[in-house]
C-alpha cells in the first residue's frame, strides 16, 4: 500500500471524517499549527490575523511511482493485420484455421506473418526457433454428441531466441494475450515436439471435461 501520507488506525466510523483527516495531513506536513485544537465562533486562530487565516488544502498527489506489476504489461503495438487474421480464424464461414504473429523488430510491432487452412503440422512449418511467435489455432471438440469450436493460443519461444528477447516477452505477455483472447487453452512451446494434435486435443478435452481418464 506504500507510498501513503497518513496512516489511520481506528475502530470507529466517526474517525472517517474529512475535516479530521485533512487536519492530520496538514499537521503531518507542517502546514498547520498544533497550538489551537478547537475553534470558537468569531475567534481568531492563534498566531494569525483575520487576513492571514490558514486555508485548508486538499492532499496533493504523490509524485512517487507506486511499485507493482501492470495487469497488462509493457506497451507494444499490434498491427491491424493481426486482428484481421484473428477474426478470420474465429469466423465459422472462413476456412482459415490458424494464424501466426511475430515481432517485426525487437521493439515491435507485433505483425501477422502467416495463416492457413491446414492442420497443426502446417502451422509448425512456419515456426522459427530464433523467434518469439504467437498463434491462434482452431479445433473442434465433441461434447454430448455436439461439435463445438475451441481456440488454442500458442506462445512460441524458439530454443535459439536471444536472452534479451526472452526477457522482453515477459513485459508484453499481458497485452498480447488480451489481443488474442478469448481462447479455451494456451500452450507454451519451445520445441516442435511440444506441439502435436494429441497434445492440443488432450488440453482441449481436459479443459472441457470430455477427456476420459480411464487407462
C-alpha positions in Angstrom: 0.0 0.0 0.0 3.0 2.3 0.1 3.6 5.1 -0.6 1.0 6.9 1.5 1.0 10.2 3.5 -1.1 9.2 6.6 -2.0 6.0 8.4 -5.2 5.9 10.4 -5.8 3.1 13.0 -9.4 3.2 14.1 -12.3 1.1 15.4 -14.8 3.9 15.0 -16.5 5.1 11.8 -16.6 8.6 13.3 -12.8 8.8 12.6 -13.6 8.7 8.9 -14.3 12.4 8.8 -12.9 14.6 6.0 -12.1 17.5 8.3 -10.2 15.3 10.8 -8.2 13.6 8.0 -7.3 16.9 6.4 -6.2 18.3 9.8 -4.0 15.3 10.4 -2.5 15.6 6.9 -1.7 19.3 7.5 -0.2 18.6 10.9 2.0 15.8 9.4 3.3 18.0 6.7 3.9 21.0 9.0 1.3 23.2 7.3 -0.9 23.5 10.3 -0.3 25.0 13.8 -0.9 22.5 16.6 -1.4 25.2 19.2 -5.1 25.7 18.6 -7.1 22.4 18.7 -10.6 23.9 19.0 -12.4 26.9 17.5 -14.8 29.3 19.0 -17.2 31.1 16.6 -15.8 34.6 15.8 -12.4 33.8 17.5 -9.2 34.2 15.5 -6.8 31.3 15.3 -3.8 32.0 17.4 -0.8 33.5 15.6 -2.8 34.7 12.6 -4.7 37.9 11.8 -8.1 37.9 10.1 -6.5 38.3 6.7 -3.9 35.5 7.4 -6.1 32.6 8.4 -4.6 29.4 7.0 -6.7 27.7 4.3 -7.2 24.0 4.3 -5.6 22.3 1.3 -6.6 19.1 -0.4 -4.0 16.4 -0.1 -1.6 16.6 -3.0 -1.0 13.5 -5.1 2.3 11.8 -4.6 4.9 12.1 -7.4 6.4 8.8 -6.3 5.6 6.0 -8.7 3.8 3.1 -6.9 5.6 -0.1 -7.2 3.7 -3.1 -8.7 3.2 -5.1 -11.8 0.8 -3.9 -14.5 -2.0 -6.2 -15.3 -1.5 -5.7 -19.0 2.3 -5.2 -19.1 4.7 -3.2 -21.2 3.4 -1.2 -24.2 3.6 -3.0 -27.6 1.8 -2.1 -30.8 -0.2 -4.9 -32.5 -0.9 -4.2 -36.2 -4.3 -4.4 -37.8 -3.4 -7.4 -39.9 -3.1 -9.4 -36.7 -6.6 -8.5 -35.7 -7.9 -9.3 -39.1 -6.2 -12.7 -39.1 -7.6 -13.5 -35.7 -11.1 -12.6 -37.0 -10.7 -15.0 -39.9 -9.7 -17.9 -37.6 -12.8 -17.2 -35.5 -15.3 -17.0 -38.4 -17.4 -20.1 -38.9 -17.7 -19.4 -42.6 -13.9 -18.9 -43.1 -11.5 -21.8 -44.0 -8.7 -20.2 -42.0 -7.8 -22.5 -39.1 -4.6 -20.9 -37.8 -2.6 -17.7 -37.8 0.9 -16.6 -36.5 2.3 -13.3 -35.5 5.8 -12.2 -34.5 7.8 -9.1 -33.6 8.7 -7.1 -36.7 11.7 -5.7 -34.7 12.8 -6.1 -31.1 10.7 -3.0 -30.3 7.7 -4.2 -32.2 5.2 -4.0 -33.6 3.7 -7.5 -33.5 2.6 -8.3 -37.0 0.9 -11.2 -38.8 3.4 -13.5 -40.6 1.3 -16.4 -41.6 -2.1 -18.1 -41.7 -3.6 -21.1 -43.3 -6.4 -23.6 -43.6 -4.4 -26.7 -42.8 -3.8 -28.6 -39.6 -1.2 -28.1 -36.9 1.6 -29.5 -39.0 1.1 -26.7 -41.5 1.3 -24.1 -38.7 4.5 -25.8 -37.4 6.2 -25.3 -40.7 6.1 -21.5 -40.2 7.7 -21.6 -36.7 11.2 -20.3 -36.4 13.5 -21.4 -33.5 15.2 -18.0 -33.4 11.9 -16.0 -32.9 9.1 -15.3 -30.4 5.8 -16.0 -32.1 2.1 -16.1 -31.1 -0.5 -18.2 -32.7 -4.2 -19.0 -32.6 -5.3 -22.4 -33.7 -9.0 -23.5 -34.3 -10.0 -27.1 -33.4 -13.3 -28.9 -32.8 -14.3 -30.9 -29.8 -17.4 -33.1 -29.3 -19.4 -32.5 -26.1 -22.5 -34.6 -25.6 -22.6 -35.5 -29.3 -22.4 -31.8 -30.2 -19.4 -30.5 -32.1 -18.1 -27.3 -30.6 -15.3 -25.0 -31.8 -12.3 -24.4 -29.5 -9.5 -21.9 -29.8 -5.9 -22.7 -28.8 -3.5 -19.8 -28.0 0.1 -20.7 -28.7 3.1 -18.9 -27.3 6.2 -19.9 -29.1 9.7 -19.1 -27.8 12.2 -20.8 -30.0 15.1 -22.6 -28.4 17.6 -20.2 -30.0 15.9 -16.9 -29.1 18.3 -14.4 -27.6 18.2 -13.8 -23.8 17.2 -10.1 -24.2 14.3 -11.1 -26.4 13.2 -13.7 -23.8 13.2 -11.0 -21.1 11.2 -8.7 -23.3 8.3 -11.1 -23.9 7.5 -11.2 -20.1 6.7 -7.5 -20.2 4.5 -7.8 -23.3 2.7 -11.0 -22.2 -0.5 -9.5 -20.9 -1.2 -7.1 -23.8 -0.6 -9.8 -26.4 -2.8 -12.3 -24.5 -5.5 -9.7 -24.3 -5.4 -9.2 -28.1 -5.6 -13.0 -28.8 -8.4 -13.6 -26.2 -10.8 -15.2 -25.8 -9.3 -18.7 -26.1 -10.0 -22.0 -24.4 -6.5 -23.3 -23.7 -3.0 -21.9 -24.1 0.2 -23.8 -24.8 3.8 -22.6 -24.2 6.3 -24.2 -26.6 10.0 -24.0 -27.3 10.4 -27.2 -29.4 8.4 -28.5 -32.2 7.9 -31.7 -30.1 5.9 -29.5 -27.7 3.2 -29.2 -30.3 1.2 -32.1 -31.7 -2.5 -32.7 -32.4 -2.6 -35.1 -29.4 -1.1 -32.6 -27.0 -3.5 -29.9 -28.2 -6.6 -32.1 -28.0 -5.6 -33.5 -24.6 -5.5 -30.0 -23.3 -8.8 -29.1 -25.0 -10.7 -32.1 -23.8 -9.3 -31.7 -20.3 -10.4 -28.1 -20.2 -13.9 -29.0 -21.4 -14.3 -32.1 -19.2 -14.7 -34.5 -22.0 -11.3 -36.3 -21.5 -11.5 -39.9 -20.4 -9.1 -40.6 -17.5 -9.6 -44.4 -17.7 -6.4 -46.2 -18.5 
